[in-house]
């Protein structure tokens, strides 16, 4: 397995004009603030965008970003498997903003969706509490629901993947509209 090249936010900021930046977060997260000029291609839509990303990579370096760097590393590995060399932003948009770099927020955009990590924490915590409550009020075996979530969180940490995030990404507010993705791919072709 290839380890993706990583640029720290300072390096990426100084080279921003020469990079094609692809943000693999959900559309709601992207609307909440993204690197200026970044194109939103959610992680689960990368396969559809492969030909256009490959063309962009032939023109110049492609930087893949997400909130913390985990999803972008996964995207870089997936792109590497398809023969496309990319770099990831170390620490993601969180590190970018922490170093004082601006995040672009479209004017008139609707209220931003919570970040995927926050959505996962809310869902996991809610299911754990539900399992504990049902185990106390209905039947003790229902506490296994909480144990299942705990096991999933451990597996997620060990493998650096998250099945719950993959499921939450399929919710309507986390999905790109076809027209939005088509427009993004057209912009990628035009860069």
C-alpha angles and dihedrals in degrees: 000000000000121000109226120239109253129209119197116228093257092055092045092048093052091050099037095117092057097045131085102220119205118189110204097190124110118279091253093053091045091052089052090066135316140177110281110267095013117146117222113231107155116225093249090055097054094102090059091050098045097105092050093045090049090053091048090050090055089054095049146315119321119213117200118203140182135160100286107001100260098100092041091053089052090048091050091052091049091049091047089054086056090051096257117130114213139158130228129222107245108235093006125232089328091065090041092057093040089060090055099257117144124254117211117233115185114239113251093014115151120255109295121255115240115268115266093249090054091048090051092049091050094047095044093046092047093050092047091051091046091051092050093047093047090046090055099040105031114018133337092232089069088074085078086078088066091046090052092054091048090051090048091052091051091048089048092053095046095048097034089230130108124210092186091055089050090054094045090050088065093062113110096248090053095050126089118237110245091241091053093051091045090052091048092051090049089053090049090053090049096051 
